[in-house]
């Protein structure tokens, strides 16, 4: 009887340990230049973060969307809309991930410019349509001028968060 109980406990411990086993490596295809990769998006974390096959999280470079997951801030104005837009753009899609200078942020997420479809940069689209702010984090600044111009146009046109969230009206320009 003791052997049977020990065997059951051993199986339970093994099953529990297996549930914490790391996911398979991401299915990323590298380009010849080494600066771009392709991967399938499996989950939307929020407006500026996604998860790809293999469990890797990708944080969009150069932009920031209102929060939906940060327990210190709660759900911010236009956060849910930014997440929904991100989902509409990339969920289930094959995307191209472009690296700049830095590889990861302090949370271990890969930092990338994300491209989808026919040459559409998701980072820029979110800013241009008023779902995100341009946010510069050197040394990753390759497209920062594009993002600042996209934010200026969205702000001047009153797109998205610029017309829906009064608190952002006086926000310092990206």
Order of alpha helices (4+ residues) and beta strands (2+ residues): alpha-beta-beta-beta-beta-beta-alpha-beta-beta-beta-alpha-beta-alpha-alpha
